[in-house]
Amino acid sequence: MYAAKIVGSAVCTCKEQRLIGLKLLVVQPISLLTLHEEGRPVVAVDAVGAGESEVVLVVSGSSARQTEVTTNMPVDATIMAVVDHIDVNGKKIFEKYESNDRGRE
């Protein structure tokens, strides 16, 4: 499981039958400590109704196929939670409802 920020979406007019109706979002992995980008973006199935620019938790591999939405589907990454806040060692790293993004300086 890793943290990521939603940076876009992928629209596919032709796709595997079992994926019809599922929202595909582009997520950029981020550090939980700094919120800075880490690694390459990936496309993930949205199992929770996440929105643009939200910080989310993503599962990959066989775990990506264990949500109610993605059971036995051909997916390798699934958004399975929207992050409200992150605290590490008593320090607030991220708060969804604050007007400024902490940790991005």
HELIX and SHEET records of a PDB file:
HELIX    1   1 GLN A   17  LEU A   19  5                                   3    
HELIX    2   2 GLY A   61  ARG A   65  5                                   5    
SHEET    1   A 6 TYR A   2  ALA A  10  0                                        
SHEET    2   A 6 LEU A  24  PRO A  29 -1                                        
SHEET    3   A 6 VAL A  42  ASP A  46 -1                                        
SHEET    4   A 6 ALA A  77  VAL A  82  1                                        
SHEET    5   A 6 VAL A  55  SER A  60 -1                                        
SHEET    6   A 6 TYR A   2  ALA A  10 -1                                        
SHEET    1   B 2 HIS A  85  VAL A  88  0                                        
SHEET    2   B 2 LYS A  91  GLU A  95 -1                                        
END                                                                             
